[in-house]
């Protein structure tokens, strides 16, 4: 199997996961950028990058809690 076929197969298997990852990243970067453009105008650049980096544990925490909430719901 060539690399292009493997990539297509991977995308086909993980389509919704890739879409959720991309949506979370776009929303996170958008919110942080908006905050630092409007609210924290004079904040240092390292604080901006630190807030962007906080998206990594934020991502895992969000999806972990979402998964936990789904497991607690009764089955129908």
C-alpha positions as CSV (number, residue, x, y, z in Angstrom):
1,X,0.0,0.0,0.0
2,X,1.5,3.3,-1.0
3,X,1.6,6.4,1.3
4,X,-1.2,8.2,-0.4
5,X,-3.5,5.2,0.0
6,X,-2.6,4.9,3.7
7,X,-3.3,8.6,4.2
8,X,-6.7,8.2,2.5
9,X,-7.6,5.2,4.6
10,X,-6.5,7.0,7.8
11,X,-8.6,10.0,7.0
12,X,-11.6,7.8,6.2
13,X,-11.3,6.0,9.5
14,X,-10.8,9.1,11.6
15,X,-12.8,11.7,9.7
16,X,-15.0,13.0,12.6
17,X,-12.0,12.9,15.1
18,X,-9.9,15.0,12.7
19,X,-12.8,17.4,12.2
20,X,-13.3,17.8,15.9
21,X,-9.6,18.4,16.4
22,X,-9.5,21.1,13.8
23,X,-12.6,22.8,15.1
24,X,-11.3,22.9,18.6
25,X,-7.9,24.3,17.4
26,X,-9.6,27.0,15.3
27,X,-12.0,28.0,18.1
28,X,-9.2,28.0,20.8
29,X,-6.8,30.1,18.7
30,X,-9.6,32.5,17.7
31,X,-10.7,33.0,21.3
32,X,-7.1,33.6,22.6
33,X,-6.3,35.9,19.7
34,X,-9.5,37.9,20.3
35,X,-8.8,38.2,24.0
36,X,-5.2,39.4,23.4
37,X,-6.3,41.8,20.7
38,X,-9.2,43.3,22.7
39,X,-8.7,42.8,26.4
40,X,-5.0,42.1,27.0
41,X,-3.6,44.6,24.5
42,X,-0.4,45.4,26.3
43,X,0.3,41.8,27.5
44,X,3.7,40.4,26.7
45,X,4.1,38.0,23.7
46,X,5.1,35.1,26.0
47,X,1.7,35.3,27.8
48,X,0.0,35.0,24.4
49,X,2.0,31.9,23.5
50,X,1.5,30.5,27.0
51,X,-2.3,30.8,26.5
52,X,-2.1,29.1,23.1
53,X,-0.1,26.3,24.7
54,X,-2.7,25.9,27.4
55,X,-5.0,24.7,24.6
56,X,-3.2,21.3,24.6
57,X,-4.3,20.3,28.2
58,X,-7.6,22.2,27.5
59,X,-8.2,19.9,24.5
60,X,-7.6,16.7,26.4
61,X,-9.5,17.9,29.4
62,X,-12.5,18.9,27.3
63,X,-12.7,15.6,25.4
64,X,-12.0,13.5,28.5
65,X,-14.9,15.2,30.4
66,X,-17.1,14.8,27.3
67,X,-16.3,11.1,27.2
68,X,-17.0,10.8,30.9
69,X,-20.3,12.5,30.6
70,X,-21.3,10.2,27.7
71,X,-20.5,7.1,29.7
72,X,-22.6,8.3,32.7
73,X,-25.8,8.8,30.6
74,X,-28.2,5.9,30.7
75,X,-28.5,3.7,27.6
76,X,-31.7,4.0,25.7
